[in-house]
Amino acid sequence: MSTQRELTAEADARAHRDTAEQELTEIARFLQEQFSQRTVAHVAGVEDPKQVGRWCRGQNTPRFDSEFRLRTAYQVFRYIEECENRHVARAWMIGMNPQLEDASPLQAIANDQFKEVMAAARSYRQGDL
């Protein structure tokens, strides 16, 4: 029987693999469907929300820092979704988080707090918050 630590590591690996294998167009589309074009633009650090639509259609690609933020948001979402469901993952991503000084995980990703967000997600999965 698997331990909680093993289950967490497996979920972490699945979320990472899924993120690595997804085309950015699919990641942008998924995040846009979950949160909104404007929110995804904010997380990615771009001023024009229409840019997200262009990424979804494959008309252009984001800068490295924007892609990194999008992939991080996607990976964390998938990780939380593994232990809960899509509704809870969405709520967790947009809600205030005490481990992030009450910022939402999406806002923290927009502020380049990638490791802190993943640590908060792991704590949530382990039942610490």
HUJO-V780113 format. One line per field, one symbol per residue. ss: DSSP state (A for helix, B for strand, O for the rest). burial: I if it has 24 or more other ideal C-beta (glycine too) atoms within 12 Angstrom, else O. A space follows every 50 residues. Layout:
BEGIN
ss: ???
burial: ???
END
This chain:
BEGIN
ss: OOOAAAAAAAAAAAAAAAAAAOOAAAAAAAAAAAAOAAAAAAAAOOOOOA AAAAAAOOOOOOOAAAAAAAAAAAAAAAAAAAAOOAAAAAAAAAOBBAAA OOBBAAAAAAOOOAAAAAAAAAAAAOOOO
burial: OOOOOOOIOOIIOOIOOIIOOOOIOOIIIIIIOIIOIOIIIIIIIIOOOO IIIIIIOOOOOIOOOIIOIIIIIIIIIIIIIIIOOOOOIIOIIIIOIOII OOOIIIIIIIOOIIOIIIOIIIOIIOOOO
END
